[in-house]
Amino acid sequence: MSLSVSAIARDHADFIYKNIEQIERMFHPSVTEDEELIRRALFAVRNKSVVFQRYIPANQRLYLSVQDVRTTEVIIHFVPNIMSCTCPQDGMCRHKVSVILSLYQHLESVQDWAAKWREKKSVSLHELASERSPENWLRMVDEVMSNVLTPDTHLDSYLISNIADNTMSKLKKHLPFEREWQPLYHIFMELAVLNKIWDHMTKSNARLQNDYFEYFFDRRFDSLQNNIHDITAKSRLFAMDPFFNALQLMVRELLIERTGYMNRRMNLYLLFWDTLFVEKSRAEEELAYFDEVLFTKDGVPIDLMKNVFYILLKNYSDLKNNLNIVYEEQLLIYFGLARFAISKNDQIASELILKSILPYLNQFINVTLTPTHRQMYVKKVNKLYENISLTEREEQTLYSAFGVYGIHPYSNYLLKNKRYEEWAAIHQLYPTSISYLESCGLREVIDAAPSVTLPLYHYYAMEEVGQKSRLNYKQAVRIWKMMKSAAKKCGKMNFWTDYIHSVSEQHKRLRALQEELEKGNLLV
């Protein structure tokens, strides 16, 4: 039976149209390489270089060859909707495109499709890149993404990372030749792509709160961080000033005009003002802008934003006045501001911020945060407070807010103040393990006040005995040996002798325990 290609195309029209849409998203006529790829694919179709070899209905698999410089084999698996090609190129190569177009011609006109595709070309990216300006760079982003982010397109979240990567790969082909311009180009394009995708998803009412979008944002943020580090290590050219002005507007737009993930947007904003925007005049200009703004689209408190520039301009009186009102629901942003001040080596500003939010920590840690995040945030918060000086009352407020999640930092605080009895009491109240005690300063307590450790050793040894296995008995003996050493150090050997014989007598029916006690020479 002869191979009816038209029948195959009709039966799998959905697959063909889906791949045509993918080709339109991936390739843009303004990109020289994309235009060349489509041109060669169309040439293969016109010259009948695509040869349909066989079709296996049982597993719906179509085998084809494309007569190129070197003949390549393409296999279409219609059921899982995938294609494979023997050429070394990843993704959608010209051979796969030519195969899809060869099938498409049995459904619609390939010539009409090619004409419509070429109509999307408004300007050459090469021409835009050759006349270097912020406006041209933004037009490059618009041109590359125009076929993907159309007004009526609903963008699925799982696609945005691939779209961003594909866009960046096209834009990187026009990277400036001068080395000092390259980090700025990367930063500009990363931020422009991020801003444009976020704007499109906001306007199309797409769901932003998902893992796909977080992954997309975090990848862009990491790339921006790396490139900003590169550009700050180099001297800045006067010709770059207009690009920095454009970046300032874009990063402001991301913060003010976009919605969702306020903390991430704030971190991005602080990243630029911490490392890239260093001029005093620029900070004064941004502060003047916020003095005129009454509200933001996502409800970012304007007073909170002004704190950034009070820190940069060392305007401590206005910062202090502004911190009289603390927005409890935005405590994460205050932590970001504190880190920002610390990165600027501004002891005064960091102390003002951290002390102003201290009364709200208890509610934040023990109510606002989910239990799975509390331990992690306590470590982060404690690291911030280690940078400032606190009164004894303020320290008590801090560690009280930490509660059970702050045993380690509270232990260090007690050791610093030589409050060894309280150290032992807190670990009796919240028992953990001997190894955790050692991480909290057990050795220091043994050196300074060994007697307070005896009840702790007793507790953990008896916990092991209660498990009633030889392995646990061995661990109990190890603990008793540490207890014996502590008793000897504090001159309480008589107590120790009475204690261990009492324990032995109490558990005389546990033969395995008695054997381990004898092996450990504890009853001598």
C-alpha positions as CSV (number, residue, x, y, z in Angstrom):
1,M,0.0,0.0,0.0
2,S,1.4,3.4,-1.0
3,L,2.2,6.0,1.6
4,S,-0.6,8.7,1.6
5,V,1.2,11.8,3.0
6,S,-1.9,14.0,2.7
7,A,-4.0,11.4,4.8
8,I,-1.3,11.4,7.4
9,A,-1.2,15.2,7.5
10,R,-5.0,15.3,7.9
11,D,-5.0,12.7,10.7
12,H,-2.3,14.6,12.6
13,A,-3.3,18.2,11.9
14,D,-3.2,19.2,15.5
15,F,0.4,18.1,15.8
16,I,1.3,20.0,12.7
17,Y,-0.4,23.2,13.7
18,K,1.1,23.0,17.2
19,N,4.6,22.8,15.7
20,I,3.9,25.6,13.3
21,E,2.9,27.8,16.3
22,Q,6.2,26.8,18.0
23,I,8.2,27.7,14.9
24,E,6.5,31.1,14.8
25,R,7.4,31.6,18.5
26,M,10.9,30.5,18.2
27,F,12.0,32.2,15.0
28,H,11.7,35.9,14.0
29,P,12.5,37.4,10.6
30,S,14.3,40.3,12.1
31,V,17.0,37.9,13.4
32,T,19.4,37.1,10.6
33,E,20.1,33.5,11.7
34,D,16.4,32.8,12.0
35,E,15.6,34.2,8.6
36,E,18.4,32.1,7.1
37,L,17.1,28.9,8.8
38,I,13.5,29.4,7.6
39,R,14.8,30.3,4.1
40,R,16.8,27.0,3.9
41,A,13.8,25.0,5.2
42,L,11.6,26.5,2.6
43,F,14.2,25.8,-0.1
44,A,14.2,22.1,1.0
45,V,10.4,22.0,0.7
46,R,10.3,23.6,-2.8
47,N,13.1,21.3,-4.1
48,K,11.4,18.2,-2.6
49,S,14.4,17.4,-0.5
50,V,12.1,16.0,2.2
51,V,11.5,12.3,1.4
52,F,8.7,10.4,3.2
53,Q,10.0,6.9,3.7
54,R,7.6,4.9,5.7
55,Y,4.7,5.2,8.2
56,I,3.9,2.6,10.9
57,P,0.3,3.0,11.9
58,A,0.6,0.7,14.9
59,N,2.8,3.1,16.9
60,Q,2.0,6.2,14.7
61,R,5.6,6.8,13.8
62,L,6.7,8.5,10.5
63,Y,10.2,8.1,9.1
64,L,11.6,10.8,6.8
65,S,15.0,11.9,5.3
66,V,16.1,15.4,4.4
67,Q,18.7,15.7,1.6
68,D,20.9,18.5,2.9
69,V,24.7,18.9,2.6
70,R,24.6,15.5,4.4
71,T,21.4,13.5,4.4
72,T,19.7,13.5,7.8
73,E,17.0,11.2,9.2
74,V,14.0,12.6,11.0
75,I,11.5,10.5,13.0
76,I,8.1,11.9,14.1
77,H,6.5,10.1,17.1
78,F,2.9,11.4,16.8
79,V,1.6,9.7,20.0
80,P,4.1,11.4,22.5
81,N,4.3,14.4,20.1
82,I,8.0,14.5,19.7
83,M,10.5,14.7,16.8
84,S,14.1,13.5,16.6
85,C,16.8,14.4,14.1
86,T,20.2,12.9,13.4
87,C,21.9,16.3,13.0
88,P,24.0,17.6,15.9
89,Q,21.8,20.7,16.5
90,D,19.6,20.7,19.6
91,G,16.0,21.9,19.5
92,M,14.1,22.9,16.4
93,C,16.7,22.5,13.6
94,R,16.1,23.4,9.9
95,H,15.5,19.7,9.1
96,K,12.6,19.5,11.6
97,V,11.2,22.8,10.3
98,S,11.4,21.6,6.7
99,V,9.6,18.4,7.7
100,I,6.8,20.3,9.4
101,L,6.4,22.6,6.5
102,S,6.3,19.6,4.1
103,L,3.3,18.2,6.1
104,Y,1.7,21.6,6.4
105,Q,1.6,22.1,2.7
106,H,-1.1,19.3,2.6
107,L,-3.3,21.4,4.9
108,E,-2.6,25.0,3.9
109,S,-0.4,27.1,1.6
110,V,3.3,27.2,2.7
111,Q,3.9,30.2,0.5
112,D,1.1,32.2,2.3
113,W,2.6,31.2,5.7
114,A,6.1,32.3,4.7
115,A,4.7,35.6,3.4
116,K,2.9,36.3,6.7
117,W,5.9,35.3,8.7
118,R,8.2,37.7,6.8
119,E,5.7,40.5,7.3
120,K,6.6,40.5,11.0
121,K,9.9,41.9,10.1
122,S,9.9,45.7,10.8
123,V,13.5,46.4,11.2
124,S,16.8,44.5,11.3
125,L,18.3,43.8,14.7
126,H,21.7,44.3,13.2
127,E,20.7,47.9,12.2
128,L,19.4,48.6,15.7
129,A,22.5,47.2,17.3
130,S,24.8,49.2,15.1
131,E,23.3,52.5,16.3
132,R,23.8,52.1,20.1
133,S,21.2,53.7,22.2
134,P,18.8,52.7,25.0
135,E,15.8,53.2,22.7
136,N,17.3,50.9,20.1
137,W,18.2,48.2,22.6
138,L,14.6,48.3,23.9
139,R,13.3,48.1,20.3
140,M,15.5,45.0,19.8
141,V,13.7,43.3,22.8
142,D,10.3,44.4,21.4
143,E,11.1,43.1,18.0
144,V,12.4,39.7,19.1
145,M,9.4,39.2,21.5
146,S,6.7,40.6,19.2
147,N,5.8,37.3,17.7
148,V,5.5,35.6,21.2
149,L,3.9,38.3,23.3
150,T,1.0,39.4,21.2
151,P,-2.0,41.1,23.0
152,D,-4.3,38.1,22.6
153,T,-1.7,35.6,23.6
154,H,-2.2,33.8,27.0
155,L,1.3,32.9,28.2
156,D,1.5,29.6,30.2
157,S,3.8,29.9,33.1
158,Y,5.8,26.8,32.2
159,L,6.8,28.4,28.9
160,I,8.2,31.7,30.2
161,S,11.7,30.4,31.1
162,N,12.2,28.8,27.6
163,I,10.8,32.0,26.0
164,A,13.2,34.2,28.0
165,D,16.2,31.9,27.2
166,N,15.3,31.8,23.5
167,T,15.0,35.6,23.5
168,M,18.3,36.1,25.3
169,S,20.1,33.7,22.9
170,K,18.9,35.8,19.9
171,L,19.9,39.1,21.6
172,K,23.3,37.8,22.6
173,K,24.2,37.4,18.9
174,H,24.3,41.2,18.8
175,L,26.5,41.6,21.9
176,P,28.8,44.7,21.6
177,F,32.3,43.9,20.5
178,E,33.9,46.1,23.2
179,R,34.5,44.2,26.4
180,E,33.6,47.1,28.7
181,W,30.1,47.3,27.1
182,Q,29.3,43.6,27.4
183,P,28.2,43.4,31.0
184,L,25.9,46.4,30.6
185,Y,24.3,44.9,27.5
186,H,23.6,41.7,29.4
187,I,22.1,43.6,32.4
188,F,20.0,45.8,30.1
189,M,18.6,42.9,28.1
190,E,18.0,40.7,31.1
191,L,16.0,43.4,32.8
192,A,14.1,44.4,29.7
193,V,13.1,40.8,29.0
194,L,12.0,40.3,32.6
195,N,10.0,43.5,32.6
196,K,8.3,42.8,29.3
197,I,7.3,39.2,30.2
198,W,6.0,40.4,33.6
199,D,4.1,43.2,32.0
200,H,2.5,40.9,29.5
201,M,1.5,38.4,32.2
202,T,0.0,41.2,34.3
203,K,-2.0,42.6,31.5
204,S,-3.3,39.1,30.4
205,N,-4.3,38.3,34.0
206,A,-2.0,35.2,34.0
207,R,-1.4,33.5,37.3
208,L,2.0,34.5,38.7
209,Q,2.0,32.7,42.0
210,N,3.6,29.4,41.0
211,D,6.9,27.6,40.9
212,Y,7.5,28.2,37.2
213,F,7.4,31.9,37.6
214,E,9.6,31.8,40.7
215,Y,12.1,29.7,38.8
216,F,12.0,32.1,35.9
217,F,12.6,35.2,38.1
218,D,15.3,33.6,40.2
219,R,17.3,32.6,37.1
220,R,17.1,36.2,35.7
221,F,18.0,37.6,39.2
222,D,21.1,35.4,39.4
223,S,22.2,36.4,36.0
224,L,21.7,40.1,36.8
225,Q,23.7,39.7,40.0
226,N,26.6,38.1,38.2
227,N,26.7,40.8,35.5
228,I,26.3,43.7,37.9
229,H,29.3,42.3,39.8
230,D,31.3,42.4,36.5
231,I,30.3,45.9,35.6
232,T,31.0,47.4,39.1
233,A,34.6,46.1,38.8
234,K,35.2,48.2,35.7
235,S,35.4,51.9,35.2
236,R,32.2,53.5,33.7
237,L,32.3,55.3,30.3
238,F,30.5,58.6,29.9
239,A,28.6,57.2,27.0
240,M,27.0,54.7,29.3
241,D,25.0,57.3,31.3
242,P,21.9,57.2,29.1
243,F,21.8,53.4,29.5
244,F,22.0,53.8,33.3
245,N,19.2,56.3,33.2
246,A,17.1,53.8,31.2
247,L,17.9,51.0,33.7
248,Q,16.8,53.3,36.6
249,L,13.4,53.8,34.9
250,M,13.0,50.1,34.2
251,V,13.9,48.9,37.7
252,R,11.5,51.5,39.1
253,E,8.8,50.4,36.7
254,L,9.2,46.8,37.8
255,L,8.8,47.8,41.4
256,I,5.9,50.3,41.0
257,E,3.9,49.1,38.0
258,R,4.1,45.3,38.4
259,T,2.1,43.1,40.8
260,G,2.9,40.0,42.8
261,Y,6.1,38.9,44.5
262,M,6.7,42.2,46.2
263,N,9.7,41.0,48.2
264,R,11.4,39.7,45.1
265,R,10.8,42.9,43.2
266,M,12.1,44.9,46.2
267,N,15.3,42.7,46.3
268,L,15.8,43.4,42.6
269,Y,15.4,47.1,43.2
270,L,17.8,47.1,46.1
271,L,20.3,45.1,44.1
272,F,20.6,48.0,41.6
273,W,20.7,50.7,44.2
274,D,23.2,48.8,46.3
275,T,25.8,48.2,43.6
276,L,25.0,50.0,40.3
277,F,23.4,53.3,41.1
278,V,26.0,55.0,43.2
279,E,25.7,58.7,42.4
280,K,24.3,61.0,45.1
281,S,22.4,63.1,42.4
282,R,20.7,59.9,41.2
283,A,19.5,59.0,44.7
284,E,18.2,62.6,45.2
285,E,16.3,62.4,41.9
286,E,14.7,59.0,42.9
287,L,13.7,60.4,46.3
288,A,12.1,63.4,44.7
289,Y,10.1,61.0,42.5
290,F,8.8,59.1,45.5
291,D,7.9,62.4,47.2
292,E,5.5,63.0,44.3
293,V,4.0,59.4,44.1
294,L,0.9,58.9,46.1
295,F,0.4,55.1,45.6
296,T,1.7,52.1,43.7
297,K,-0.2,49.4,41.8
298,D,0.7,46.6,44.2
299,G,0.4,48.7,47.4
300,V,4.1,49.1,48.0
301,P,4.3,51.6,50.9
302,I,5.9,54.8,49.6
303,D,7.2,55.7,53.0
304,L,9.0,52.4,53.1
305,M,10.6,53.1,49.7
306,K,11.9,56.5,50.9
307,N,14.0,54.7,53.5
308,V,16.3,53.4,50.8
309,F,17.3,56.9,49.9
310,Y,17.5,58.1,53.4
311,I,20.1,55.4,53.9
312,L,21.9,56.3,50.8
313,L,21.9,60.0,51.6
314,K,22.6,59.4,55.3
315,N,19.5,61.4,56.2
316,Y,19.1,59.8,59.7
317,S,16.6,62.2,61.1
318,D,14.1,61.6,58.3
319,L,14.8,57.8,58.5
320,K,14.1,57.8,62.2
321,N,10.9,59.8,61.8
322,N,9.8,57.4,59.0
323,L,10.4,54.4,61.2
324,N,7.9,55.6,63.8
325,I,5.3,53.8,61.7
326,V,6.2,50.2,60.9
327,Y,4.2,48.2,58.3
328,E,4.0,44.8,60.1
329,E,2.9,43.0,56.9
330,Q,6.1,44.2,55.1
331,L,8.6,43.0,57.7
332,L,10.5,41.0,55.1
333,I,11.2,44.3,53.3
334,Y,12.5,45.8,56.5
335,F,15.0,42.9,56.7
336,G,16.0,43.7,53.2
337,L,16.5,47.4,54.1
338,A,18.6,46.3,57.1
339,R,20.8,44.1,54.9
340,F,21.0,47.0,52.5
341,A,22.3,49.3,55.2
342,I,24.7,46.7,56.5
343,S,26.1,46.3,52.9
344,K,26.7,50.0,52.9
345,N,28.5,49.7,56.3
346,D,25.9,52.1,57.8
347,Q,25.8,51.1,61.4
348,I,23.4,53.9,62.4
349,A,20.8,53.1,59.7
350,S,20.9,49.4,60.3
351,E,20.5,49.9,64.1
352,L,17.6,52.3,63.6
353,I,15.8,49.8,61.3
354,L,16.4,46.7,63.3
355,K,15.4,48.3,66.6
356,S,12.2,49.7,65.1
357,I,11.0,46.3,64.0
358,L,12.1,44.5,67.2
359,P,8.6,44.7,68.9
360,Y,7.0,43.0,65.9
361,L,9.3,40.0,65.7
362,N,7.3,37.7,68.0
363,Q,4.2,38.0,65.9
364,F,6.2,37.7,62.6
365,I,8.1,34.5,63.7
366,N,5.5,32.6,65.6
367,V,2.3,33.6,63.7
368,T,3.1,35.0,60.3
369,L,5.7,32.5,59.2
370,T,4.8,28.9,58.6
371,P,6.5,26.4,61.1
372,T,8.7,25.0,58.3
373,H,10.3,28.5,57.7
374,R,10.7,29.6,61.3
375,Q,14.1,28.0,62.0
376,M,15.6,29.3,58.8
377,Y,14.4,32.9,59.4
378,V,15.5,32.9,63.0
379,K,19.1,32.2,61.8
380,K,18.8,35.0,59.2
381,V,17.3,37.5,61.6
382,N,19.9,36.7,64.3
383,K,22.7,37.2,61.9
384,L,21.3,40.7,61.2
385,Y,21.1,41.6,64.9
386,E,24.6,40.5,65.5
387,N,25.7,43.6,63.5
388,I,24.2,46.0,66.1
389,S,24.5,46.7,69.8
390,L,21.4,45.9,71.9
391,T,20.6,46.7,75.5
392,E,19.9,43.8,77.9
393,R,16.1,44.5,77.6
394,E,16.3,44.5,73.8
395,E,18.2,41.2,73.8
396,Q,15.6,39.7,76.0
397,T,12.9,40.9,73.6
398,L,14.8,39.4,70.7
399,Y,15.4,36.0,72.1
400,S,11.9,35.8,73.6
401,A,10.6,36.3,70.0
402,F,12.9,33.5,68.8
403,G,11.4,31.1,71.3
404,V,12.2,27.4,70.7
405,Y,13.6,28.3,67.3
406,G,16.3,30.4,68.8
407,I,17.9,28.1,71.3
408,H,21.3,28.2,69.6
409,P,21.6,32.0,69.5
410,Y,20.1,32.4,73.0
411,S,22.7,29.8,74.3
412,N,25.5,32.0,72.8
413,Y,24.0,35.0,74.4
414,L,23.8,33.3,77.8
415,L,27.4,32.1,77.5
416,K,28.6,35.6,76.5
417,N,27.0,36.9,79.8
418,K,28.4,33.9,81.8
419,R,24.8,32.8,82.8
420,Y,25.6,29.1,82.9
421,E,22.8,28.0,85.2
422,E,20.3,29.6,82.8
423,W,22.1,27.9,79.9
424,A,21.6,24.5,81.5
425,A,18.0,25.4,82.4
426,I,17.0,26.3,78.8
427,H,18.5,23.0,77.5
428,Q,16.6,21.1,80.1
429,L,13.4,22.9,79.2
430,Y,13.9,22.1,75.4
431,P,15.9,18.9,75.3
432,T,17.7,18.0,72.1
433,S,20.8,15.8,71.9
434,I,24.4,15.8,73.3
435,S,25.8,16.7,69.8
436,Y,23.4,19.8,69.7
437,L,24.6,20.7,73.2
438,E,28.2,20.7,72.0
439,S,27.3,23.0,69.1
440,C,25.7,25.3,71.6
441,G,28.8,25.6,73.8
442,L,28.8,22.6,76.1
443,R,32.6,22.5,76.3
444,E,32.7,26.1,77.4
445,V,30.2,25.4,80.2
446,I,32.2,22.4,81.3
447,D,35.3,24.5,81.6
448,A,33.5,27.3,83.5
449,A,30.8,25.6,85.5
450,P,30.9,21.8,85.2
451,S,28.4,21.2,88.0
452,V,25.5,22.7,86.0
453,T,26.0,20.0,83.3
454,L,25.4,17.0,85.6
455,P,21.6,17.1,85.4
456,L,21.8,17.3,81.6
457,Y,24.1,14.3,81.4
458,H,21.7,12.4,83.7
459,Y,18.7,13.2,81.5
460,Y,20.3,12.2,78.2
461,A,21.8,9.0,79.7
462,M,18.4,7.9,81.0
463,E,16.8,8.7,77.7
464,E,19.2,6.2,76.1
465,V,18.5,3.6,78.8
466,G,14.8,4.0,78.2
467,Q,15.3,2.7,74.6
468,K,16.4,-0.7,76.0
469,S,18.9,-1.9,73.4
470,R,22.6,-2.6,73.7
471,L,23.5,0.1,71.3
472,N,21.6,2.6,73.4
473,Y,23.2,1.2,76.6
474,K,26.7,1.8,75.0
475,Q,25.7,5.4,74.2
476,A,24.4,5.9,77.8
477,V,27.8,4.7,79.1
478,R,29.6,7.2,76.9
479,I,27.4,10.0,78.4
480,W,28.1,8.8,81.9
481,K,31.8,8.9,81.2
482,M,31.4,12.5,80.2
483,M,29.4,13.1,83.4
484,K,32.1,11.4,85.5
485,S,34.7,13.8,84.0
486,A,32.5,16.8,84.8
487,A,31.9,15.6,88.4
488,K,35.7,15.1,88.8
489,K,36.3,18.6,87.5
490,C,33.9,20.2,90.0
491,G,35.1,18.0,92.9
492,K,31.9,15.9,93.3
493,M,33.3,12.4,92.9
494,N,31.5,11.2,96.1
495,F,28.3,12.3,94.5
496,W,29.2,10.5,91.3
497,T,30.1,7.2,93.0
498,D,26.7,7.2,94.9
499,Y,24.9,8.2,91.7
500,I,26.3,5.5,89.4
501,H,25.8,2.8,92.0
502,S,22.2,4.0,92.5
503,V,21.6,3.8,88.8
504,S,23.1,0.3,88.6
505,E,20.9,-0.9,91.5
506,Q,17.8,0.7,90.0
507,H,18.3,-1.2,86.7
508,K,19.9,-4.4,88.0
509,R,17.5,-6.5,85.9
510,L,18.9,-5.1,82.7
511,R,21.8,-7.5,82.2
512,A,23.0,-5.9,79.0
513,L,23.2,-2.5,80.7
514,Q,25.1,-4.1,83.6
515,E,27.6,-5.6,81.2
516,E,28.2,-2.3,79.5
517,L,28.7,-0.6,82.9
518,E,31.3,-3.1,83.8
519,K,33.0,-2.8,80.4
520,G,33.1,0.9,80.9
521,N,34.7,0.5,84.4
522,L,32.1,2.8,85.8
523,L,31.3,0.7,88.8
524,V,34.9,0.6,90.1
